[in-house]
Amino acid sequence: MRLLVSLLLCLCIPQVWAAEANAPKLDVGKGGECVKDTQWMRKNHMHVLKHQRDETVRKGIRVEQDALKNCVECHASTSDNSVTAREDSFCVGCHRYAAVKIDCFECHASKRKQALANKDVK
């Protein structure tokens, strides 16, 4: 049994290192302490955003701590004040890495449809 566990560890550890080495280099803006820890946010931020959307849009309840505005203020690049302007921008970089389409900023941008016109993020 110990041999099997050792073998599995030997096979898994290099993959973890490879994943970390291939992780995108992001412009995290100001960064700092988030409302939750980093790993939790990576896994669950979309659920928080959907929940907040439902509470705000459908029920009229606004919770300042969970507002998308706070996320953008913290993670927008200090050079262009955007989370979607460049390949290394906070949202674009992670979503490209995870092969997930960003649809938040089709509505939540000052120039709606143009916000991602040049960003074919899938």
Backbone as JSON Lines, residues from 0, in Angstrom:
{"i":0,"aa":"M","n":[0.82,-1.19,0.0],"ca":[0.0,0.0,0.0],"c":[0.87,1.26,0.0]}
{"i":1,"aa":"R","n":[1.93,1.25,0.8],"ca":[2.83,2.41,0.83],"c":[3.49,2.62,-0.53]}
{"i":2,"aa":"L","n":[3.8,1.55,-1.19],"ca":[4.42,1.65,-2.52],"c":[3.45,2.31,-3.5]}
{"i":3,"aa":"L","n":[2.19,1.93,-3.43],"ca":[1.19,2.51,-4.32],"c":[1.02,4.0,-4.05]}
{"i":4,"aa":"V","n":[0.96,4.38,-2.79],"ca":[0.82,5.8,-2.43],"c":[2.05,6.57,-2.9]}
{"i":5,"aa":"S","n":[3.22,6.02,-2.69],"ca":[4.46,6.68,-3.13],"c":[4.48,6.86,-4.64]}
{"i":6,"aa":"L","n":[4.06,5.84,-5.35],"ca":[4.02,5.91,-6.8],"c":[3.04,6.99,-7.27]}
{"i":7,"aa":"L","n":[1.87,7.04,-6.65],"ca":[0.89,8.06,-7.02],"c":[1.41,9.47,-6.75]}
{"i":8,"aa":"L","n":[2.07,9.65,-5.63],"ca":[2.65,10.96,-5.31],"c":[3.71,11.36,-6.34]}
{"i":9,"aa":"C","n":[4.54,10.4,-6.71],"ca":[5.59,10.67,-7.7],"c":[5.0,11.06,-9.05]}
{"i":10,"aa":"L","n":[3.85,10.51,-9.38],"ca":[3.21,10.82,-10.65],"c":[2.47,12.16,-10.6]}
{"i":11,"aa":"C","n":[1.93,12.52,-9.44],"ca":[1.11,13.72,-9.32],"c":[1.91,14.99,-9.09]}
{"i":12,"aa":"I","n":[2.95,14.94,-8.3],"ca":[3.7,16.14,-7.93],"c":[4.26,16.87,-9.14]}
{"i":13,"aa":"P","n":[4.88,16.2,-10.11],"ca":[5.36,16.94,-11.28],"c":[4.24,17.64,-12.04]}
{"i":14,"aa":"Q","n":[3.05,17.08,-12.05],"ca":[1.93,17.7,-12.75],"c":[1.52,18.98,-12.04]}
{"i":15,"aa":"V","n":[1.55,18.97,-10.72],"ca":[1.22,20.18,-9.96],"c":[2.24,21.26,-10.26]}
{"i":16,"aa":"W","n":[3.52,20.9,-10.26],"ca":[4.56,21.88,-10.58],"c":[4.4,22.4,-11.99]}
{"i":17,"aa":"A","n":[4.08,21.54,-12.94],"ca":[3.9,21.96,-14.33],"c":[2.73,22.92,-14.44]}
{"i":18,"aa":"A","n":[1.64,22.65,-13.74],"ca":[0.48,23.53,-13.78],"c":[0.83,24.9,-13.23]}
{"i":19,"aa":"E","n":[1.59,24.95,-12.14],"ca":[2.0,26.23,-11.57],"c":[2.95,26.97,-12.51]}
{"i":20,"aa":"A","n":[3.83,26.24,-13.18],"ca":[4.78,26.86,-14.09],"c":[4.06,27.43,-15.31]}
{"i":21,"aa":"N","n":[2.96,26.81,-15.73],"ca":[2.22,27.26,-16.9],"c":[1.13,28.27,-16.56]}
{"i":22,"aa":"A","n":[0.94,28.57,-15.31],"ca":[-0.09,29.51,-14.91],"c":[0.18,30.88,-15.54]}
{"i":23,"aa":"P","n":[-0.87,31.6,-15.9],"ca":[-0.66,32.89,-16.56],"c":[-0.03,33.91,-15.62]}
{"i":24,"aa":"K","n":[0.78,34.77,-16.19],"ca":[1.35,35.9,-15.44],"c":[0.38,37.05,-15.62]}
{"i":25,"aa":"L","n":[-0.24,37.46,-14.54],"ca":[-1.31,38.44,-14.61],"c":[-0.92,39.78,-14.02]}
{"i":26,"aa":"D","n":[-1.51,40.82,-14.57],"ca":[-1.43,42.15,-13.97],"c":[-2.57,42.19,-12.95]}
{"i":27,"aa":"V","n":[-2.25,42.03,-11.67],"ca":[-3.28,41.92,-10.64],"c":[-3.73,43.27,-10.08]}
{"i":28,"aa":"G","n":[-3.25,44.34,-10.65],"ca":[-3.65,45.66,-10.17],"c":[-3.11,45.91,-8.77]}
{"i":29,"aa":"K","n":[-3.92,46.53,-7.95],"ca":[-3.52,46.79,-6.56],"c":[-3.45,45.5,-5.77]}
{"i":30,"aa":"G","n":[-4.34,44.58,-6.09],"ca":[-4.38,43.32,-5.34],"c":[-4.7,43.59,-3.89]}
{"i":31,"aa":"G","n":[-4.2,42.73,-3.03],"ca":[-4.46,42.91,-1.62],"c":[-5.35,41.82,-1.08]}
{"i":32,"aa":"E","n":[-5.93,42.07,0.06],"ca":[-6.76,41.06,0.7],"c":[-8.15,41.04,0.08]}
{"i":33,"aa":"C","n":[-8.55,39.86,-0.36],"ca":[-9.85,39.69,-1.01],"c":[-10.92,39.35,0.05]}
{"i":34,"aa":"V","n":[-12.17,39.28,-0.39],"ca":[-13.25,38.95,0.54],"c":[-13.16,37.49,0.99]}
{"i":35,"aa":"K","n":[-12.48,36.66,0.2],"ca":[-12.23,35.25,0.54],"c":[-10.79,34.93,0.14]}
{"i":36,"aa":"D","n":[-10.29,33.75,0.55],"ca":[-8.93,33.4,0.19],"c":[-8.82,33.08,-1.31]}
{"i":37,"aa":"T","n":[-7.62,33.15,-1.85],"ca":[-7.36,33.03,-3.28],"c":[-7.9,31.74,-3.87]}
{"i":38,"aa":"Q","n":[-7.59,30.6,-3.28],"ca":[-8.06,29.33,-3.84],"c":[-9.58,29.26,-3.86]}
{"i":39,"aa":"W","n":[-10.23,29.74,-2.83],"ca":[-11.69,29.71,-2.79],"c":[-12.25,30.59,-3.91]}
{"i":40,"aa":"M","n":[-11.66,31.77,-4.09],"ca":[-12.15,32.68,-5.14],"c":[-11.93,32.09,-6.53]}
{"i":41,"aa":"R","n":[-10.8,31.43,-6.76],"ca":[-10.57,30.81,-8.07],"c":[-11.65,29.8,-8.39]}
{"i":42,"aa":"K","n":[-12.05,29.07,-7.4],"ca":[-13.04,28.02,-7.61],"c":[-14.48,28.53,-7.61]}
{"i":43,"aa":"N","n":[-14.78,29.58,-6.87],"ca":[-16.17,29.96,-6.62],"c":[-16.58,31.36,-7.05]}
{"i":44,"aa":"H","n":[-15.67,32.16,-7.62],"ca":[-16.04,33.56,-7.9],"c":[-17.26,33.68,-8.8]}
{"i":45,"aa":"M","n":[-17.4,32.76,-9.74],"ca":[-18.55,32.86,-10.65],"c":[-19.87,32.65,-9.9]}
{"i":46,"aa":"H","n":[-19.86,31.82,-8.87],"ca":[-21.07,31.62,-8.07],"c":[-21.4,32.86,-7.25]}
{"i":47,"aa":"V","n":[-20.37,33.51,-6.74],"ca":[-20.57,34.75,-5.98],"c":[-21.16,35.81,-6.91]}
{"i":48,"aa":"L","n":[-20.6,35.92,-8.12],"ca":[-21.09,36.91,-9.07],"c":[-22.54,36.64,-9.47]}
{"i":49,"aa":"K","n":[-22.87,35.38,-9.72],"ca":[-24.25,35.04,-10.08],"c":[-25.21,35.32,-8.92]}
{"i":50,"aa":"H","n":[-24.8,34.95,-7.72],"ca":[-25.63,35.19,-6.55],"c":[-25.85,36.68,-6.36]}
{"i":51,"aa":"Q","n":[-24.77,37.44,-6.46],"ca":[-24.87,38.89,-6.29],"c":[-25.75,39.49,-7.38]}
{"i":52,"aa":"R","n":[-25.61,38.98,-8.6],"ca":[-26.47,39.45,-9.7],"c":[-27.94,39.23,-9.36]}
{"i":53,"aa":"D","n":[-28.26,38.04,-8.91],"ca":[-29.66,37.72,-8.57],"c":[-30.17,38.6,-7.44]}
{"i":54,"aa":"E","n":[-29.35,38.79,-6.41],"ca":[-29.75,39.61,-5.27],"c":[-29.97,41.07,-5.7]}
{"i":55,"aa":"T","n":[-29.05,41.58,-6.52],"ca":[-29.11,42.99,-6.9],"c":[-30.17,43.25,-7.97]}
{"i":56,"aa":"V","n":[-30.1,42.52,-9.06],"ca":[-30.99,42.8,-10.19],"c":[-32.42,42.35,-9.92]}
{"i":57,"aa":"R","n":[-32.56,41.18,-9.37],"ca":[-33.91,40.63,-9.23],"c":[-34.59,41.01,-7.93]}
{"i":58,"aa":"K","n":[-33.8,41.21,-6.86],"ca":[-34.4,41.51,-5.56],"c":[-34.13,42.93,-5.08]}
{"i":59,"aa":"G","n":[-33.21,43.64,-5.74],"ca":[-32.9,45.01,-5.35],"c":[-32.03,45.12,-4.11]}
{"i":60,"aa":"I","n":[-31.4,44.02,-3.71],"ca":[-30.55,44.02,-2.51],"c":[-29.11,44.25,-2.94]}
{"i":61,"aa":"R","n":[-28.49,45.27,-2.4],"ca":[-27.1,45.58,-2.74],"c":[-26.21,45.38,-1.52]}
{"i":62,"aa":"V","n":[-25.21,44.54,-1.67],"ca":[-24.23,44.3,-0.61],"c":[-22.9,44.83,-1.13]}
{"i":63,"aa":"E","n":[-22.47,45.93,-0.56],"ca":[-21.28,46.63,-1.06],"c":[-20.04,45.73,-1.1]}
{"i":64,"aa":"Q","n":[-19.86,44.9,-0.1],"ca":[-18.67,44.04,-0.03],"c":[-18.55,43.12,-1.24]}
{"i":65,"aa":"D","n":[-19.67,42.63,-1.76],"ca":[-19.65,41.67,-2.86],"c":[-19.88,42.31,-4.22]}
{"i":66,"aa":"A","n":[-19.84,43.63,-4.31],"ca":[-20.12,44.32,-5.57],"c":[-19.0,44.1,-6.58]}
{"i":67,"aa":"L","n":[-19.39,43.91,-7.83],"ca":[-18.43,43.75,-8.93],"c":[-17.5,44.96,-9.0]}
{"i":68,"aa":"K","n":[-18.02,46.13,-8.69],"ca":[-17.23,47.36,-8.69],"c":[-16.0,47.22,-7.78]}
{"i":69,"aa":"N","n":[-16.16,46.58,-6.63],"ca":[-15.03,46.39,-5.71],"c":[-13.99,45.46,-6.31]}
{"i":70,"aa":"C","n":[-14.43,44.41,-6.99],"ca":[-13.49,43.49,-7.64],"c":[-12.66,44.24,-8.67]}
{"i":71,"aa":"V","n":[-13.33,45.03,-9.5],"ca":[-12.65,45.78,-10.56],"c":[-11.71,46.82,-9.97]}
{"i":72,"aa":"E","n":[-12.15,47.53,-8.95],"ca":[-11.28,48.54,-8.32],"c":[-9.99,47.94,-7.81]}
{"i":73,"aa":"C","n":[-10.07,46.73,-7.28],"ca":[-8.89,46.09,-6.7],"c":[-8.01,45.43,-7.77]}
{"i":74,"aa":"H","n":[-8.63,44.82,-8.78],"ca":[-7.88,44.02,-9.74],"c":[-7.62,44.7,-11.08]}
{"i":75,"aa":"A","n":[-8.12,45.91,-11.29],"ca":[-7.85,46.64,-12.52],"c":[-6.37,47.01,-12.57]}
{"i":76,"aa":"S","n":[-5.81,46.95,-13.75],"ca":[-4.41,47.29,-13.94],"c":[-4.14,48.73,-13.51]}
{"i":77,"aa":"T","n":[-3.02,48.94,-12.87],"ca":[-2.65,50.3,-12.47],"c":[-2.22,51.12,-13.69]}
{"i":78,"aa":"S","n":[-1.91,50.47,-14.82],"ca":[-1.49,51.21,-16.01],"c":[-2.66,51.65,-16.88]}
{"i":79,"aa":"D","n":[-3.73,50.84,-16.98],"ca":[-4.85,51.23,-17.85],"c":[-6.22,51.15,-17.17]}
{"i":80,"aa":"N","n":[-6.23,50.84,-15.87],"ca":[-7.46,50.8,-15.08],"c":[-8.52,49.86,-15.66]}
{"i":81,"aa":"S","n":[-8.07,48.71,-16.19],"ca":[-9.0,47.75,-16.81],"c":[-8.66,46.33,-16.37]}
{"i":82,"aa":"V","n":[-9.69,45.48,-16.33],"ca":[-9.48,44.06,-16.06],"c":[-9.59,43.24,-17.34]}
{"i":83,"aa":"T","n":[-9.84,43.94,-18.48],"ca":[-10.04,43.23,-19.75],"c":[-9.27,43.81,-20.93]}
{"i":84,"aa":"A","n":[-8.47,44.85,-20.76],"ca":[-7.86,45.57,-21.88],"c":[-6.76,44.8,-22.6]}
{"i":85,"aa":"R","n":[-6.02,43.97,-21.89],"ca":[-4.86,43.31,-22.49],"c":[-4.9,41.81,-22.21]}
{"i":86,"aa":"E","n":[-3.99,41.09,-22.84],"ca":[-3.89,39.64,-22.65],"c":[-3.52,39.27,-21.21]}
{"i":87,"aa":"D","n":[-2.76,40.15,-20.53],"ca":[-2.36,39.84,-19.16],"c":[-3.27,40.52,-18.13]}
{"i":88,"aa":"S","n":[-4.35,41.14,-18.58],"ca":[-5.31,41.73,-17.65],"c":[-5.89,40.65,-16.76]}
{"i":89,"aa":"F","n":[-6.26,41.02,-15.56],"ca":[-6.66,40.06,-14.54],"c":[-7.72,39.06,-15.01]}
{"i":90,"aa":"C","n":[-8.83,39.55,-15.49],"ca":[-9.92,38.64,-15.89],"c":[-9.6,37.9,-17.18]}
{"i":91,"aa":"V","n":[-9.1,38.61,-18.18],"ca":[-8.81,38.0,-19.47],"c":[-7.76,36.9,-19.34]}
{"i":92,"aa":"G","n":[-6.69,37.18,-18.61],"ca":[-5.61,36.2,-18.47],"c":[-6.07,34.9,-17.84]}
{"i":93,"aa":"C","n":[-6.82,34.98,-16.76],"ca":[-7.32,33.76,-16.1],"c":[-8.34,33.03,-16.96]}
{"i":94,"aa":"H","n":[-9.25,33.77,-17.58],"ca":[-10.27,33.11,-18.39],"c":[-9.67,32.46,-19.63]}
{"i":95,"aa":"R","n":[-8.68,33.06,-20.23],"ca":[-7.99,32.41,-21.36],"c":[-7.32,31.12,-20.88]}
{"i":96,"aa":"Y","n":[-6.63,31.2,-19.76],"ca":[-5.94,30.03,-19.21],"c":[-6.91,28.9,-18.93]}
{"i":97,"aa":"A","n":[-8.09,29.22,-18.41],"ca":[-9.09,28.21,-18.07],"c":[-10.02,27.88,-19.24]}
{"i":98,"aa":"A","n":[-9.83,28.57,-20.38],"ca":[-10.67,28.37,-21.57],"c":[-12.15,28.6,-21.25]}
{"i":99,"aa":"V","n":[-12.42,29.72,-20.57],"ca":[-13.79,30.08,-20.19],"c":[-14.1,31.45,-20.76]}
{"i":100,"aa":"K","n":[-15.27,31.59,-21.4],"ca":[-15.67,32.86,-21.99],"c":[-16.08,33.85,-20.9]}
{"i":101,"aa":"I","n":[-15.62,35.08,-21.03],"ca":[-16.04,36.15,-20.13],"c":[-17.28,36.79,-20.75]}
{"i":102,"aa":"D","n":[-18.38,36.81,-20.01],"ca":[-19.55,37.5,-20.53],"c":[-20.0,38.63,-19.6]}
{"i":103,"aa":"C","n":[-19.33,38.81,-18.49],"ca":[-19.69,39.87,-17.52],"c":[-19.65,41.24,-18.16]}
{"i":104,"aa":"F","n":[-18.6,41.51,-18.92],"ca":[-18.34,42.86,-19.38],"c":[-19.04,43.17,-20.7]}
{"i":105,"aa":"E","n":[-19.85,42.28,-21.19],"ca":[-20.71,42.61,-22.32],"c":[-21.76,43.62,-21.86]}
{"i":106,"aa":"C","n":[-22.12,43.54,-20.59],"ca":[-23.07,44.51,-20.0],"c":[-22.37,45.49,-19.07]}
{"i":107,"aa":"H","n":[-21.42,45.01,-18.29],"ca":[-20.78,45.82,-17.26],"c":[-19.53,46.51,-17.78]}
{"i":108,"aa":"A","n":[-19.73,47.38,-18.76],"ca":[-18.63,48.16,-19.32],"c":[-19.22,49.47,-19.83]}
{"i":109,"aa":"S","n":[-18.41,50.5,-19.9],"ca":[-18.92,51.78,-20.37],"c":[-19.25,51.73,-21.86]}
{"i":110,"aa":"K","n":[-18.58,50.86,-22.6],"ca":[-18.84,50.67,-24.03],"c":[-19.23,49.22,-24.24]}
{"i":111,"aa":"R","n":[-20.43,48.88,-23.94],"ca":[-20.94,47.52,-23.84],"c":[-20.33,46.53,-24.83]}
{"i":112,"aa":"K","n":[-20.79,46.46,-26.03],"ca":[-20.38,45.43,-26.98],"c":[-18.93,45.59,-27.41]}
{"i":113,"aa":"Q","n":[-18.42,46.81,-27.35],"ca":[-17.05,47.04,-27.76],"c":[-16.05,46.59,-26.71]}
{"i":114,"aa":"A","n":[-16.5,46.35,-25.49],"ca":[-15.6,46.02,-24.4],"c":[-14.76,44.78,-24.69]}
{"i":115,"aa":"L","n":[-15.35,43.79,-25.36],"ca":[-14.63,42.56,-25.68],"c":[-14.53,42.33,-27.17]}
{"i":116,"aa":"A","n":[-14.75,43.34,-27.98],"ca":[-14.75,43.17,-29.43],"c":[-13.46,42.54,-29.95]}
{"i":117,"aa":"N","n":[-12.35,42.9,-29.36],"ca":[-11.07,42.35,-29.8],"c":[-10.59,41.22,-28.91]}
{"i":118,"aa":"K","n":[-11.42,40.76,-28.01],"ca":[-11.06,39.71,-27.07],"c":[-11.9,38.48,-27.35]}
{"i":119,"aa":"D","n":[-11.47,37.62,-28.21],"ca":[-12.23,36.41,-28.51],"c":[-11.94,35.38,-27.43]}
{"i":120,"aa":"V","n":[-12.41,35.69,-26.21],"ca":[-12.17,34.82,-25.05],"c":[-13.2,33.72,-25.05]}
{"i":121,"aa":"K","n":[-12.73,32.51,-24.94],"ca":[-13.65,31.37,-24.93],"c":[-13.67,30.71,-23.6]}
